[in-house]
Amino acid sequence: MPATTGSALISPSNVLVTSEAVSRASVSAVRSILLSLEVPMELVLRIMDMAEYRPTLRTERPNKVSIAAGGHAWDTEACWAAKLYLVSGPLLRSPEDVFWKVHKPNLAGEYAGAKSWYEACIFRPRQADEVVNVTQIDGIYRTFSDPQQGMLAVQALLGAAGWTMVSHGGELTWRLQNNRVAHDKYIRHVVEWSIDQPRGITEEEEPLGAFAGDGFVEALQPGDRVGIWMRAKHAGWECHTKAASVGIVYEFR
């Protein structure tokens, strides 16, 4: 019994849509039905976990966006680009899982050594209440292209508006998914990061360019927002996105 709400986040083209893919009310109703059938609570919780029927906040953006690292072939380190593609709604509480779906070109080469990719970040308000909606910060959706400042330019922009990006190991983002090396057609990549599965990338996932996101879910707090960045580096490299979404799954007991 999924329920949806029409609350839309505001972006330059008003294309970010946040909804409850599975609401707490729906989960509570299903649990009550199972209990009314005299199913033991322990079994009810196990059934719902196996069915992955848990409260889920989903944010999606269905727009084509492209960035290029630049054309300074004589200085590849000067070719650097980062662009924010998607921002989730604010977290109500700490989640169990985060699901990422990215529609990007199905590229003919391998993922290893890719110079265009996707990253995830955590936006956190410095006060309990948001002073400014992070999606309304002037310039947050522009393409950042200064390799000397890197993502610190984003951090400075956020700081002036009362926000910060959560750091880990000296980095402001987590590597999410690599691209391949030659354009063909769009396909969908799905990545799951879970608090219950602290691990590295498996042998099956590594050839597909996915990353483990160690510590990401554990770092999330109520009020945070999750972001997806498009990245490209070195002359001639581009990053193309057709659509992306993030699903934040909460525990419900």
N, C-alpha and C positions, 0 to 999 in steps of 0.2 A: 504494500500500500504506500508507494512513494508519494510524497507531497512536495510540491514546488512552490516557491514564492517568487514574486516578481521584482525583488530588490536588485537593481542594477547599479554597479559601480560606475563612476563617471571617468572616462578617459577622453583623449582628444577626439576620438570618433564614436564615443559612447558604445563600445562593443564588448565590454566586459560584463558578463552576466553571472551573478552568484545565486545559487538556489540550494535548497535542501533536497538532495537527491533521495535521501531517506531521512525522515524527520524523527525526532525523539517520540512524538506522539504516535507515529506509526509503529515504531519498535515496541513501545509500551503496550499498544493494542494487540499486537501479535503475541507478545509474551502473556498477556492476560487470557487470550483465547487458549493458548497451550496449557496454561495453568488450570483453566476451567475444565479441561479434558482430563484433569488429574495427572498430568505429566509432572514428575518431580522437578523442582526448580533447577537442580544441578543438571538434569538432562535438557531442560528448556534452554539454559544458557549454552550448553554444548551444541544443541541443534542450531541455535541462532548464530553461534560462532562459525560452525561448519558451513552454514548458508551465507556467511559474510553479510548478515542482515544487521547492520549497526548504523547509528546516526552518522550521516555523511554530508558534509558541506562541499559543494562542487562549484568551481568557477571555470568558465570557458571563454575562449575568444576565437571566433571563426574567420579571421582575416589574414590575407596574404601580406607578409612583410618580408623585406629583404634588406640585408646590409652587406657592405663590401669593406674589406680591410684596407683598401687604398691601392694606389698604383706606383708607389715608390720602389720600383724593383731594385734600385741601387742601394736601398737601405730597408731590408725586410723588417727590422725591428721597429721602424717608424709606421709600419702598416698594422694598425690595431683598431678594433671596433667593438663596441658593446652597446646593446639596445635592449631596454626593458620591454618584454612582450606581454606579460600577464601579471596581475596582482590579485591574490585571493581576498575574500572577505576576512574580517577580523575573527580570530579564533575565540571561541567561547570558553574553552578549557583545553587542557593538554590532550593531544590526540594519541591514538595507537599507531595509525598508519597514514602514509601519504602516497597517493597514486598519481603518477604523471602520465599524460598522454600527449605526444607531440606528433603532428603530421608534417613530415619533412620529405624532401626528395629521396627516392630510393636510388642510391648512388652505386655505380657499378664497381667501385674499388673497395678496398678494405677500410676498416675503421681505425686501425693502428696508424699513428702519425698524423691524424687529421688536424688541420689548422682552422677548422670551424666546428663549433660545438654549442651545447646548451649548458647553462648553469642555473642553480637554484640559490635563493637567498632568503633570509628572514628579516623583514622590516619590523622594527620595534619602536613604539612611541616612548618618549622619555618621560612622559607623565601618564598617570592612570587613564586619563581621557585624552583622545586624539585632539590636538589643537587644530591640525589641518589634515584632511583626508590625504593620505600619501599619493593617491592617484591624481590629485589636483595640484600637486606641487609643480610650479612653473618650470619646465625644462626636463622633468623626470623621464619623459618619453623620447627625448632627443637621442641621436646617436652620439655616444661618447667616443672620441677618437684620439685622445692624447695619451700615448704610451708612457710618458713620464709620470703623469698623475695616476693613470689607470683607474681602478675602481674607487680610489680615494677622492676623485672628483665627484662621484656619486655621493659618497659619505659626507662631503662638505655641503652639498646641496640639501641633503636630508637633514643635517644638523641644524641648518638655519631655519628649518621648518618644524623642529621638535622631534625629529625621527633619527634613528640610527640603523645601520645594518649590523647584525650580530656577527662577531668574528669568531673564528676557530683556527687555532694553529697559525695565527698571523694572516689568515685569508678571510675575505668578506663574502665569499660565495663557495658553494659546493659544486663540483663538476657533476653534471647530470647525464648527458648523452653526447657522444661524438657523432659527427657526420662522416660520410665517406668522401671519396675524392672526385667523382665524376657524376654530373647530373643525368637523371633519367626521368623518374616520375615520383609522385608523392606516395609515401606509405606511413603507417602509424606505428610508433614505438610506444610501448607501455612499460613503465618502470615503477616498482613498488619499494618504498622504504618503510621499514617497520621497527617499532621499538621492541618487538618480541623476537626479532631475528637479527641481532647484532652480528654481522658477518662481512666477509669480503665478497667480491664478485665470483660466481661459480664459473666452472669451465664452459658451461653452456652460455652464460651471459657475456663473458669477456669478448668473444668474437663479434658480438652485436654492438659493441661500443658503449655499454651501460656502465654506470658507476654505482658504488655501494651507498654513498651518502652517510658514512659513519658519523654518528653524533648529531645528525640533523633533527630527527624526530625528538630526541631527548632534549634538545635545546629549545624547543618550541614552548611558549608560554601563552596564557590567555591574553588576548589583545594584539598578539602578533599577526602579521600578514605574510604570506608566502609569495615570492616572486620568481618568475622565469626570465632569464636573460638569454638573448641571442649573442653569440660571440664569433669573431673571425680575426685571424692574425696571419701576417705575411702576405706579400703581394699576390694578387689574383684570387685570393680565397674569399668566398661569399657564404652567407648563411641565409637560407630561405625557409620560411615557415608558412604553412597554409592554415593551421589551426592548432590549438593546444588547450589542455585543461588540467586542473589539479583537483583531486578529491581528497579531502581531509576527513579521516575516519575516527570517530570517538568511541571510547569504551562506554558501555551502558550496562549498569548492574542494578 
